[in-house]
Amino acid sequence: MFSETNREYFQNLLYRSESAEAAQRRIDGELASLAKRIGENTQALAASLNTTRDAGEPAFGLPPSEPGTASNKGQLIFF
């Protein structure tokens, strides 16, 4: 049979395992919530960008196009 030391060790191990599983469930829920928020923000940004493009305005961070030159639509400028 198991000694008292072994029994305590396995009980401690079981407790730690259950604690880790509970923490993983909590983190999984938080990640799902963040993924949902990222998706919603991405959709809002895409809709805003489409509205800006449809209005003929340059996208954020882009200088306006000069008359007679190619459009800046779809180009990104990094500073």
N, C-alpha and C positions, 0 to 999 in steps of 0.2 A: 504494500500500500504506500501511499504518499506520506511523507513526513510533514510535520506542521510547517516547516520552512518551505517545502515545496508547495504546499497548499496556499500559503500566504503569497508566494511568488506568483502562482497561477491566478489567484484572485486579483492581485495587483495588475497583472498583465491583462486580464479580462476587463478590469475597470478602465485601464488606459486605452484599450482597443475600443470600448464603447464610447469613451470620451472623444477619441479621434473620429469615430464615425459620426457622432453628433456635430462635431466641428465641421466635418466635411459636408454634411447636409446643410448647415448654416451657410457655409461659403458657397456651395452650389446655388442656393437660393439668391444670395447676393450677386453672384455672377450672372444668373438668369435675368435679374432685375437690371443690372448694368447693360447687358446685351440688348435688352428691350429698349432702354433709354438711348443707347447708341444708334439702334435702328430708327427710332423716332427722330432723333436729331439729324441723322443722315437724310431721311425723307424730307424733313423741314428745310435743310440746306439745299437739297436738290430742287425742291419746289421753288425756293427763293431764287436760286440761280436761274432756273428756267424762266421765272417771271421777269428777272432782270434782263435776261437775253431777249425775251419777247418784247420788252419795252425799248430795246435798242440801246440800253445803257451798258457801259463796260462792266465787266465782272469786277468784284472787289480786288484791289491790288493792281489793276491794269490801267495804264494811261488811256485816255480816249483816242480813238483812231483819227488820224488826220484825213481831211477830205482827199479823195483820189488815191488813198493807200489801202492796203488790205486790212480787213477787220481784225481786231484783237480778240474776237470771241474764241473761247476755248483755250487761250494761251494763259500760262501762269508765269508770273514774275516773282522771283524770290529775292528778298533783300537781305 
